[in-house]
Amino acid sequence: MAKIASPPTVLREIDGPEICGSCDTPGLRTELVRDPFIYGAGEDAVELAVEIPVHTCSYCGSYTGEEAADIRHDAVCRHLGLLTPNEIRELRGEYEMSRAAFATLTGLGEATIARWERRAVIQNVANDRYLRLLQNPAIFLQLKALAHPEASVDAVRDSVIAVPHVLQLDRAKEYRDRGVGFSLHEHAA
């Protein structure tokens, strides 16, 4: 049997637009509402709850805007333990990289990154872990060294803004060389 979300609860009236965006009727009321919703299906379904602005027009009735959908999306990301779209954008921003430059560096598709940032889809766990690793400036610099083997260590270091500390950047060539080919060896117990 499908789970049904608990009913929404009005928390309080909040500031919002005074005129309905759909019909231009004045006197729009905006309330902050605790809005439970079901995420998942079958036995994996869980109830998540968010606080969203709900607008009520005397002519159109109650409705939510894009902000409510964004809040729900972020709640799902947090439930799954994944970065939110804003956190992904902030990661690129920390390194002052365009989406295209970030895609080129990471090997991820530019359109894929755009879909994550626009909340069209949620990244999988593997890509989320990759992005989290890149939050570490030392790992980010190692990736830059691997992606740009022609660049000198100093050029890679200078291309990153405000890196607090860098681990063994002088060994970037060694890391690059080891990354080109490797083999797995059985560990003797």
C-alpha positions in Angstrom: 0.0 0.0 0.0 1.3 3.4 -0.9 2.3 5.7 2.0 0.4 8.9 2.4 2.1 12.0 3.7 0.9 13.7 6.9 -1.2 16.8 6.3 0.6 20.2 6.0 0.7 22.5 8.9 0.6 26.3 8.7 3.4 27.7 10.9 3.0 31.4 10.5 2.3 34.2 8.0 5.4 35.6 6.3 6.3 38.4 4.0 5.7 37.7 0.3 4.3 39.3 -2.9 1.2 41.4 -2.4 -0.2 40.7 -5.9 -0.9 37.3 -7.4 1.6 36.5 -10.2 -1.1 34.6 -12.1 -4.1 36.8 -12.1 -2.8 40.1 -10.7 -5.4 40.1 -7.9 -4.2 42.2 -4.9 -4.2 40.9 -1.3 -2.1 37.8 -1.8 -1.3 36.1 1.5 1.9 34.1 2.1 2.4 31.6 4.8 5.2 29.3 5.9 3.9 25.8 5.8 5.5 22.6 7.1 4.8 20.4 4.1 5.4 16.6 4.5 5.9 14.6 1.3 6.7 11.0 0.4 10.0 10.3 -1.3 10.6 6.8 -2.8 8.3 4.0 -3.5 7.1 0.8 -1.8 8.8 -0.2 1.3 11.6 2.3 0.6 9.2 5.2 0.8 9.9 7.7 3.5 8.2 10.9 4.7 10.3 14.0 4.4 9.1 17.4 5.7 10.1 20.9 4.5 9.1 24.4 5.4 7.9 26.2 2.2 6.1 29.4 1.4 2.5 28.9 0.2 0.7 31.8 -1.5 -3.0 32.1 -1.3 -5.0 34.2 -3.7 -8.7 35.0 -3.2 -9.2 34.2 -6.9 -6.7 31.4 -7.8 -6.5 29.6 -4.4 -3.3 28.3 -2.8 -0.1 27.6 -4.8 3.6 27.2 -4.4 6.3 28.6 -6.5 9.7 27.3 -7.8 11.2 28.1 -4.5 9.1 25.3 -2.9 10.3 22.8 -5.5 13.9 23.8 -4.9 13.4 23.3 -1.1 12.0 19.8 -1.6 14.8 18.9 -4.0 17.4 20.0 -1.5 15.6 18.0 1.3 15.9 14.8 -0.9 19.6 15.5 -1.5 20.1 15.8 2.3 18.1 12.7 3.0 20.3 10.8 0.5 23.5 12.3 2.0 24.3 14.1 -1.3 25.5 17.6 -2.1 22.8 20.0 -3.0 22.8 22.0 -6.2 24.0 25.1 -4.4 26.8 23.2 -2.8 27.9 21.9 -6.2 27.9 25.5 -7.6 29.8 26.7 -4.5 32.5 24.1 -5.2 33.0 25.4 -8.7 32.9 29.0 -7.2 35.6 28.2 -4.7 38.0 27.5 -7.6 36.5 30.3 -9.7 35.7 27.9 -12.6 33.0 28.1 -15.2 30.9 25.1 -15.7 32.7 24.3 -19.0 36.2 24.5 -17.3 35.0 22.4 -14.4 33.6 19.8 -16.9 36.9 19.7 -18.8 38.9 19.3 -15.7 36.8 16.6 -14.0 35.8 14.6 -17.2 32.2 15.1 -16.2 29.8 16.3 -18.9 29.0 20.0 -18.9 25.3 19.2 -19.5 25.4 16.7 -16.6 26.8 19.4 -14.2 24.2 21.8 -15.5 21.4 19.3 -14.8 22.7 18.8 -11.2 22.9 22.5 -10.6 19.5 23.3 -12.1 17.9 20.5 -9.9 16.8 18.5 -13.0 18.4 15.3 -11.7 20.3 14.3 -8.6 23.9 13.0 -9.0 24.6 9.4 -8.1 26.7 8.4 -5.0 29.9 7.8 -7.0 29.8 11.3 -8.6 28.9 12.9 -5.3 31.9 11.3 -3.6 34.1 12.5 -6.5 32.8 16.1 -6.0 33.3 15.8 -2.2 36.9 14.8 -2.8 37.4 17.9 -4.9 36.5 20.0 -1.9 40.0 19.2 -0.6 42.4 21.7 -2.3 45.2 19.2 -2.4 43.1 16.7 -4.3 41.9 19.4 -6.6 45.5 20.3 -7.4 46.4 16.7 -8.0 43.5 16.5 -10.5 44.7 19.6 -12.2 48.2 18.1 -12.5 46.7 14.9 -14.0 44.4 16.8 -16.4 47.2 19.2 -17.5 50.4 17.1 -17.6 52.1 19.8 -19.8 51.7 22.4 -17.1 54.4 22.9 -14.6 53.8 22.4 -10.9 54.1 26.2 -10.3 51.5 26.9 -13.1 49.0 24.4 -11.6 49.6 25.8 -8.1 49.2 29.4 -9.3 46.0 28.7 -11.1 44.1 27.9 -7.9 43.0 30.8 -5.7 43.4 30.8 -1.9 44.6 27.2 -1.3 45.4 27.0 2.4 47.9 24.2 2.1 49.0 21.8 -0.6 50.4 18.3 0.0 53.5 17.4 -1.9 52.9 19.4 -5.0 56.5 18.9 -6.0 55.6 15.3 -6.6 52.9 16.1 -9.1 54.8 14.5 -12.0 55.3 11.4 -10.0 51.5 11.3 -9.3 50.8 11.8 -13.0 53.1 9.1 -14.0 51.7 6.7 -11.5 48.2 7.5 -12.7 48.9 6.7 -16.3 49.3 3.0 -15.6 49.0 0.9 -12.5 48.4 -2.7 -11.6 46.8 -4.4 -8.6 49.0 -6.7 -6.6 47.7 -9.4 -4.2 48.5 -8.6 -0.6 50.0 -11.4 1.3 48.2 -12.0 4.6 
